[in-house]
């Protein structure tokens, strides 16, 4: 260890053992990294990306070639007909909201087949107790959901019975949100989409793909999903995009979403880029590698904290379908200590001490460790959690594995220093 960091020798030995045990998983991750990096380079070559595409536009942004070519790059890399990639999507939830309002009309009904969506999207839908002004419910858009099976897997039988042409949209949340259920593979999403299309041929299969991009070799839009959306400060921005989001899928559906982002009739034809194109292109190019580094960090965290006696999900040997690792700390003070240790492993604001506090969109205090170059970037090493049972930390990110690994060791060291961990 570099001498600046004081890691207990016993933790260092457990780290060495963990790395040795997860080498087979790393080989699989690197195979996916290699394939997706080649796919991204193919997207750049095919689109003919040039320096001229990095030029800034202002005002209406008419004729912004870089903006249009960036859409083309993302569409190809994500296995979609078309994509809408913009820096002015302010978050993943905003991107999803634009897509939902772009695709649904008063009187339509959507069915979420993966249980209750995560906290911030609940207010967009207008779930009971979360009827925010301007939510889908206020516009007469109905919502229903199907529970997952007790083990957190999709209930395909219930989907066969429940889905009918009465539903305009079948909604799938790929990642786990603040829950302990597993994330869903592209193969599982394909099966859900196949059932939806069999029972309601004209329905829109929409995937919230946040945290899942480039973790597998293929994406939902090349395996049955009609459209999907995500955030550029997660996987697909490569840790370089300073903000933004994407919507990708069927061309006609992407066009409808563009009318909601700007105005009906103008859609994607307007919207200046203000000099952000270079960062967005560079972030896209780095995204497959960075996503793989984040997955490596998650697998190491699972192996280390399993050795320390904590409940973890997924397990180190399990296949990954997003970048998130859950560590069940069991106690409030242990959760806080874990997050404070992660913060010490950050390149930015490592001296800051995270404290639980209210967070818009959540019903309890939330603690967040995120010393990042981009505020709130989940692809950079971070850990966050609502302060409620089971007092689990949702850890994600790591721009490179070696810094991510150290962040996890510092989290364990903080637990040890606070007397919350025995070796």
C-alpha positions as CSV (number, residue, x, y, z in Angstrom):
1,X,0.0,0.0,0.0
2,X,1.1,3.5,-0.6
3,X,2.1,4.8,2.8
4,X,-0.3,7.7,2.8
5,X,-3.1,5.3,3.4
6,X,-3.2,3.5,6.7
7,X,-4.9,0.2,6.1
8,X,-4.8,-2.5,8.7
9,X,-2.5,-5.4,7.5
10,X,-5.3,-7.8,8.2
11,X,-7.6,-6.0,5.8
12,X,-4.8,-5.9,3.3
13,X,-4.5,-9.7,3.5
14,X,-8.2,-10.2,3.1
15,X,-8.0,-7.9,0.1
16,X,-5.3,-10.1,-1.4
17,X,-7.4,-13.2,-0.8
18,X,-10.5,-11.6,-2.3
19,X,-8.7,-10.5,-5.5
20,X,-7.3,-14.0,-5.9
21,X,-10.8,-15.5,-5.6
22,X,-12.5,-13.2,-8.1
23,X,-10.0,-13.5,-10.9
24,X,-12.4,-15.6,-13.0
25,X,-15.1,-12.9,-12.7
26,X,-12.6,-10.3,-13.8
27,X,-11.8,-12.2,-16.9
28,X,-15.5,-12.3,-17.8
29,X,-15.8,-8.6,-17.2
30,X,-12.8,-7.8,-19.3
31,X,-14.2,-9.8,-22.2
32,X,-17.4,-7.7,-22.0
33,X,-15.2,-4.5,-21.8
34,X,-13.3,-5.5,-24.9
35,X,-16.3,-6.3,-26.9
36,X,-18.2,-3.1,-26.0
37,X,-15.1,-1.0,-26.6
38,X,-14.8,-2.4,-30.0
39,X,-18.5,-1.8,-30.6
40,X,-18.1,1.8,-29.5
41,X,-15.2,2.4,-31.8
42,X,-17.3,0.9,-34.6
43,X,-20.0,3.4,-33.8
44,X,-17.5,6.3,-34.0
45,X,-16.1,5.0,-37.3
46,X,-19.4,4.3,-38.8
47,X,-20.7,7.8,-38.0
48,X,-17.6,9.5,-39.3
49,X,-16.9,11.5,-36.1
50,X,-14.6,14.4,-36.8
51,X,-13.2,17.4,-35.0
52,X,-15.7,19.6,-36.6
53,X,-18.4,17.8,-34.6
54,X,-17.0,19.3,-31.4
55,X,-17.9,22.8,-32.5
56,X,-20.2,24.8,-30.2
57,X,-23.6,26.1,-31.3
58,X,-25.8,28.8,-29.7
59,X,-29.3,30.0,-29.8
60,X,-31.7,27.6,-31.6
61,X,-28.8,25.3,-32.6
62,X,-30.0,24.8,-36.1
63,X,-27.8,22.5,-38.1
64,X,-25.7,21.4,-35.2
65,X,-23.9,18.5,-36.9
66,X,-22.2,17.3,-33.8
67,X,-25.5,16.9,-32.0
68,X,-26.9,14.8,-34.7
69,X,-23.8,12.6,-35.1
70,X,-23.7,12.0,-31.3
71,X,-27.3,10.7,-31.5
72,X,-26.1,8.3,-34.3
73,X,-23.1,7.1,-32.2
74,X,-25.3,6.3,-29.2
75,X,-28.0,4.6,-31.3
76,X,-25.5,2.2,-32.9
77,X,-23.7,1.5,-29.6
78,X,-27.0,0.8,-27.8
79,X,-28.4,-1.4,-30.6
80,X,-31.3,1.1,-31.3
81,X,-32.8,2.6,-34.4
82,X,-32.4,6.1,-33.1
83,X,-31.3,8.1,-30.0
84,X,-31.8,11.5,-28.4
85,X,-28.7,12.5,-26.4
86,X,-28.8,15.9,-24.8
87,X,-26.8,17.7,-22.1
88,X,-30.0,19.5,-20.9
89,X,-31.5,16.3,-19.5
90,X,-30.7,17.2,-15.9
91,X,-30.9,13.7,-14.4
92,X,-32.0,10.1,-15.1
93,X,-35.4,10.8,-13.6
94,X,-35.8,13.9,-15.8
95,X,-34.9,11.8,-18.9
96,X,-37.4,9.1,-17.9
97,X,-40.1,11.8,-17.3
98,X,-39.6,13.4,-20.7
99,X,-40.0,9.9,-22.3
100,X,-43.1,9.0,-20.3
101,X,-44.8,12.3,-21.1
102,X,-43.7,12.1,-24.7
103,X,-45.2,8.6,-25.2
104,X,-48.3,8.5,-23.0
105,X,-51.6,10.4,-23.4
106,X,-54.6,11.1,-21.2
107,X,-56.6,7.8,-20.8
108,X,-53.6,5.6,-21.4
109,X,-52.5,3.1,-18.8
110,X,-49.0,1.9,-17.9
111,X,-48.2,-1.4,-16.1
112,X,-44.9,-1.7,-14.3
113,X,-44.0,-5.4,-14.2
114,X,-41.0,-5.1,-11.9
115,X,-42.6,-4.0,-8.6
116,X,-42.7,-0.5,-7.3
117,X,-40.2,1.9,-9.1
118,X,-37.5,3.7,-7.1
119,X,-38.3,6.7,-5.0
120,X,-37.9,9.7,-7.4
121,X,-40.0,8.2,-10.2
122,X,-42.9,7.6,-7.8
123,X,-43.7,11.3,-7.7
124,X,-43.6,11.5,-11.5
125,X,-46.2,8.7,-11.7
126,X,-48.2,10.0,-8.8
127,X,-48.3,7.0,-6.6
128,X,-50.6,7.2,-3.5
129,X,-49.0,9.7,-1.1
130,X,-46.6,10.9,-3.8
131,X,-49.1,12.8,-6.0
132,X,-46.7,15.7,-7.0
133,X,-48.1,18.6,-9.0
134,X,-47.9,17.8,-12.7
135,X,-47.5,14.1,-12.3
136,X,-48.9,11.6,-14.8
137,X,-51.9,10.9,-12.6
138,X,-53.0,14.6,-12.9
139,X,-53.0,14.1,-16.7
140,X,-55.3,11.1,-16.5
141,X,-52.7,8.5,-17.1
142,X,-53.4,5.3,-15.2
143,X,-50.8,3.2,-13.4
144,X,-50.7,-0.3,-12.1
145,X,-47.9,-2.7,-11.1
146,X,-47.1,-6.3,-10.7
147,X,-45.1,-7.6,-7.7
148,X,-42.0,-9.6,-8.2
149,X,-41.8,-13.1,-6.9
150,X,-40.6,-13.5,-3.3
151,X,-37.0,-14.1,-4.5
152,X,-37.1,-10.8,-6.5
153,X,-37.3,-12.4,-9.9
154,X,-40.0,-11.5,-12.5
155,X,-43.4,-13.2,-12.2
156,X,-43.8,-14.3,-15.8
157,X,-47.0,-16.2,-15.1
158,X,-48.6,-13.1,-13.6
159,X,-47.6,-11.1,-16.7
160,X,-49.3,-13.7,-18.9
161,X,-52.5,-13.2,-17.0
162,X,-52.3,-9.4,-16.4
163,X,-51.1,-7.9,-19.6
164,X,-53.9,-7.0,-22.1
165,X,-54.2,-4.5,-25.0
166,X,-55.7,-2.1,-22.4
167,X,-52.2,-1.2,-21.4
168,X,-50.4,1.4,-23.6
169,X,-47.0,0.8,-21.9
170,X,-45.3,-2.0,-20.1
171,X,-42.6,-0.5,-17.9
172,X,-39.5,-2.3,-16.7
173,X,-36.9,-1.0,-14.2
174,X,-33.7,-2.9,-14.9
175,X,-31.8,-1.9,-11.8
176,X,-32.7,-2.6,-8.2
177,X,-33.2,1.0,-6.9
178,X,-33.2,1.1,-3.1
179,X,-34.2,-2.6,-2.8
180,X,-32.5,-5.9,-2.3
181,X,-34.0,-7.5,-5.3
182,X,-31.6,-8.5,-8.2
183,X,-31.2,-6.4,-11.3
184,X,-32.5,-7.9,-14.5
185,X,-30.4,-9.3,-17.4
186,X,-31.0,-8.4,-21.0
187,X,-32.3,-12.0,-21.4
188,X,-34.9,-11.6,-18.7
189,X,-36.0,-8.2,-20.2
190,X,-36.3,-9.9,-23.5
191,X,-38.6,-12.5,-22.0
192,X,-40.7,-9.8,-20.4
193,X,-40.9,-8.0,-23.7
194,X,-41.9,-11.1,-25.6
195,X,-44.8,-11.8,-23.2
196,X,-45.9,-8.1,-23.4
197,X,-45.9,-8.2,-27.2
198,X,-47.8,-11.5,-27.3
199,X,-50.5,-10.2,-25.0
200,X,-50.6,-6.6,-26.2
201,X,-49.0,-6.3,-29.6
202,X,-49.3,-2.5,-29.8
203,X,-48.0,-1.7,-26.3
204,X,-44.7,0.1,-25.8
205,X,-42.1,-1.8,-23.8
206,X,-40.1,0.8,-22.0
207,X,-37.0,0.1,-20.0
208,X,-35.4,2.3,-17.3
209,X,-31.8,1.3,-18.2
210,X,-30.0,3.4,-15.6
211,X,-26.9,1.7,-14.2
212,X,-27.1,-1.1,-16.8
213,X,-25.4,0.3,-19.9
214,X,-22.4,-1.7,-21.2
215,X,-22.5,-4.2,-18.3
216,X,-23.5,-6.9,-20.8
217,X,-22.6,-7.2,-24.5
218,X,-26.1,-6.2,-25.6
219,X,-28.7,-3.7,-24.5
220,X,-32.5,-4.1,-24.1
221,X,-33.3,-2.2,-27.3
222,X,-31.7,-5.0,-29.4
223,X,-33.6,-7.6,-27.5
224,X,-37.3,-6.7,-27.6
225,X,-37.6,-3.4,-25.8
226,X,-39.1,-0.6,-27.8
227,X,-37.4,2.3,-26.0
228,X,-35.1,2.9,-23.0
229,X,-33.6,5.8,-21.2
230,X,-30.7,6.6,-18.9
231,X,-28.4,9.2,-17.4
232,X,-25.0,10.3,-18.8
233,X,-23.6,10.8,-15.4
234,X,-24.0,7.1,-14.9
235,X,-22.5,4.4,-17.2
236,X,-22.9,5.9,-20.7
237,X,-21.1,9.2,-19.9
238,X,-17.9,7.5,-19.1
239,X,-17.2,9.7,-16.1
240,X,-16.5,12.6,-18.5
241,X,-20.0,13.8,-19.5
242,X,-20.8,16.7,-17.1
243,X,-24.5,16.2,-17.2
244,X,-27.2,14.9,-19.6
245,X,-29.2,11.8,-20.5
246,X,-30.3,9.7,-23.5
247,X,-33.4,8.1,-24.9
248,X,-32.9,5.3,-27.4
249,X,-35.1,3.0,-29.3
250,X,-37.6,2.9,-32.1
251,X,-37.3,6.0,-34.4
252,X,-41.0,7.0,-34.2
253,X,-41.0,6.8,-30.4
254,X,-37.7,8.8,-30.0
255,X,-39.3,11.4,-32.2
256,X,-42.3,11.7,-29.9
257,X,-40.0,12.1,-26.9
258,X,-38.1,14.9,-28.7
259,X,-41.4,16.8,-29.1
260,X,-41.7,16.7,-25.3
261,X,-38.1,17.8,-24.8
262,X,-38.5,20.9,-27.0
263,X,-41.8,21.6,-28.7
264,X,-44.2,19.6,-31.0
265,X,-43.1,20.1,-34.5
266,X,-39.5,21.2,-33.8
267,X,-38.4,18.3,-31.7
268,X,-34.8,17.4,-32.2
269,X,-34.1,20.0,-34.9
270,X,-33.5,22.7,-32.2
271,X,-31.3,22.9,-29.1
272,X,-27.9,24.3,-29.1
273,X,-24.9,22.4,-27.5
274,X,-22.9,25.3,-26.1
275,X,-19.6,23.5,-26.5
276,X,-20.5,20.3,-24.7
277,X,-20.2,18.0,-27.7
278,X,-16.5,17.2,-27.1
279,X,-17.2,16.1,-23.6
280,X,-20.2,14.0,-24.6
281,X,-18.3,12.3,-27.4
282,X,-15.3,11.6,-25.2
283,X,-17.5,10.3,-22.4
284,X,-19.2,7.9,-24.8
285,X,-15.9,6.6,-26.1
286,X,-14.7,5.9,-22.5
287,X,-18.0,4.5,-21.3
288,X,-17.5,0.7,-22.0
289,X,-14.2,0.6,-20.2
290,X,-15.3,2.7,-17.3
291,X,-18.5,0.7,-16.8
292,X,-16.3,-2.4,-16.7
293,X,-14.0,-0.8,-14.0
294,X,-17.1,0.0,-12.0
295,X,-18.3,-3.6,-12.2
296,X,-14.8,-4.8,-11.1
297,X,-15.0,-2.5,-8.1
298,X,-18.5,-3.9,-7.2
299,X,-17.3,-7.5,-7.4
300,X,-14.3,-6.7,-5.2
301,X,-16.6,-5.0,-2.7
302,X,-18.8,-8.1,-2.6
303,X,-15.9,-10.4,-2.0
304,X,-14.2,-8.3,0.7
305,X,-17.4,-7.5,2.7
306,X,-18.5,-11.1,2.4
307,X,-15.2,-12.1,4.1
308,X,-15.9,-9.5,6.8
309,X,-19.2,-11.2,7.6
310,X,-21.7,-8.8,6.0
311,X,-24.7,-9.7,3.8
312,X,-24.1,-8.7,0.2
313,X,-26.0,-8.8,-3.0
314,X,-25.1,-9.8,-5.6
315,X,-22.6,-12.4,-4.5
316,X,-19.0,-12.2,-6.0
317,X,-19.6,-15.1,-8.3
318,X,-22.9,-14.0,-9.7
319,X,-23.3,-12.5,-13.2
320,X,-23.7,-8.7,-13.2
321,X,-26.5,-6.8,-14.9
322,X,-25.8,-3.3,-13.4
323,X,-23.0,-1.7,-11.5
324,X,-24.6,-1.6,-8.1
325,X,-23.4,-3.6,-5.1
326,X,-25.4,-3.8,-1.9
327,X,-23.7,-4.2,1.5
328,X,-26.0,-4.9,4.4
329,X,-24.5,-3.0,7.4
330,X,-27.4,-3.9,9.7
331,X,-26.9,-0.9,12.0
332,X,-27.4,2.9,11.5
333,X,-24.0,3.8,12.8
334,X,-22.3,1.1,10.6
335,X,-24.0,2.5,7.5
336,X,-22.8,6.0,8.3
337,X,-19.3,4.8,9.0
338,X,-19.2,2.9,5.7
339,X,-20.2,5.9,3.7
340,X,-17.7,8.1,5.6
341,X,-14.9,5.6,4.7
342,X,-16.0,5.7,1.0
343,X,-15.8,9.5,1.1
344,X,-12.2,9.3,2.3
345,X,-11.4,7.3,-0.9
346,X,-12.7,10.1,-3.2
347,X,-10.3,12.3,-5.3
348,X,-12.6,15.3,-4.6
349,X,-13.8,16.4,-1.1
350,X,-12.1,13.5,0.6
351,X,-12.0,15.6,3.8
352,X,-15.8,16.0,3.9
353,X,-17.7,14.1,6.5
354,X,-21.1,12.8,5.1
355,X,-24.1,13.4,7.3
356,X,-27.6,12.0,6.9
357,X,-30.0,14.7,5.6
358,X,-33.3,15.2,3.9
359,X,-33.2,14.6,0.1
360,X,-35.9,15.7,-2.4
361,X,-37.9,12.8,-3.6
362,X,-37.2,10.6,-0.6
363,X,-39.4,9.9,2.5
364,X,-36.5,9.7,5.0
365,X,-33.0,11.1,5.6
366,X,-30.4,9.9,3.0
367,X,-26.7,9.6,3.4
368,X,-24.5,10.0,0.4
369,X,-20.7,9.6,-0.1
370,X,-19.7,11.0,-3.4
371,X,-16.5,13.0,-3.8
372,X,-16.8,13.3,-7.5
373,X,-15.5,15.4,-10.4
374,X,-19.1,15.7,-11.5
375,X,-21.7,16.4,-8.8
376,X,-23.8,13.3,-8.2
377,X,-22.1,11.2,-10.8
378,X,-23.0,7.6,-10.0
379,X,-20.3,6.2,-12.3
380,X,-17.7,7.7,-10.0
381,X,-17.2,5.8,-6.7
382,X,-20.1,6.6,-4.4
383,X,-22.3,5.0,-1.8
384,X,-25.7,6.1,-0.6
385,X,-28.6,4.9,1.3
386,X,-31.9,5.9,2.9
387,X,-31.5,5.8,6.7
388,X,-34.0,3.0,7.2
389,X,-33.9,-0.8,7.6
390,X,-32.1,-2.9,6.5
391,X,-29.4,-0.2,6.8
392,X,-27.8,-1.3,3.6
393,X,-25.4,0.7,1.5
394,X,-25.9,0.9,-2.3
395,X,-22.4,1.3,-3.7
396,X,-21.6,2.0,-7.3
397,X,-19.0,3.3,-9.6
398,X,-15.3,3.6,-9.8
399,X,-13.6,5.4,-12.7
400,X,-10.8,2.9,-12.4
401,X,-10.6,-0.3,-10.4
402,X,-7.6,0.4,-8.3
403,X,-9.0,3.6,-6.8
404,X,-12.3,1.9,-6.3
405,X,-10.7,-1.0,-4.5
406,X,-8.9,1.4,-2.2
407,X,-12.2,3.2,-1.5
408,X,-13.7,-0.1,-0.3
409,X,-10.7,-0.8,1.9
410,X,-11.1,2.7,3.4
411,X,-14.8,1.9,4.1
412,X,-13.8,-1.3,6.0
413,X,-11.0,0.6,7.8
414,X,-13.5,3.2,9.0
415,X,-15.8,0.5,10.4
416,X,-12.7,-1.0,12.2
417,X,-11.7,2.4,13.6
418,X,-15.2,3.1,14.9
419,X,-15.2,-0.3,16.7
420,X,-18.0,-1.6,14.5
421,X,-15.9,-4.4,12.9
422,X,-14.0,-7.2,14.5
423,X,-11.2,-9.0,12.7
